[in-house]
Amino acid sequence: MTSSVRPADAGQDPLEEISRNYRPISTHLAITPPVSVVIPAMNEAENLPYVFKTLPEWIHEVVLVDGNSTDDTVAVARELRPDVKVVRQLGRGKGDALITGFAACTGDIIVMVDADGSADGQEIVSYVSALVSGADFAKGSRFANGGGTDDMTPIRKLGNHVLCSVVNAKFGARYTDLCYGYNAFWRHCLDKIELDCTGFEVETLMNIRVVKAGLKVQEIPSHEYLRIHGASNLRAVRDGIRVLKVILAERSGRRRGGARRRGTRGLPFGKGQGEVS
């Protein structure tokens, strides 16, 4: 068996050929998969300049899911990034917003980023690196070595620790953080985890179902900063109870109702997923 290398066409710049197929991330790393960033937002006009500023230039697209904002969220997003894909959320809740955004993505890799300024977009390179190195799901963790948080009360920290321990014990996971929304994954994973919840419990549901599906998970140390402007819609007790209900339902094998989506690939818009503009 013989092999040969086809010479470049005369006058063709090899670097130009490479640049058409690969996205340079740094001086020592390049990727071919396009990366979509999904940002669920409702009345976050003041925070979006900070969020968009940290996003890497090499990402393929930004999908902003607008939860019927009454401020200038959409206008600010379009001013900051004219190519932003805006999807109007028809339902309610963070889970519904993320499911809506996932359906609008065209990238092979999807990254979830909150719109409150608490996440540093420069960390996306670490998530993408884990995925292209073999992981299916790159899970952000504030409590892994190198991570941290400026925005968690002792009660929330205790609740997160207890719920995380329950998930690890019941599903054989090895998580250090459970209720954190900065994650990334290959788009095809959506066909295996079937999201069907509407609220803040969506992160827990994803974390459980990737383990149940046998997907390879790698935790990424992440630092959570304080929300820059406005107040969070998160309610520790109310949402903690919803998370616990998800854990119990998944443990018993019961299927959940609500915003069920059998994956998101190929779903038409106007069918409850949202409207793109």
Summary of the structure (lengths in Angstrom):
residues: 277
radius of gyration: 19.4
end to end distance: 53.5
largest distance: 67.0
contacts: 867
relative contact order: 0.16
helix: 36%
strand: 17%
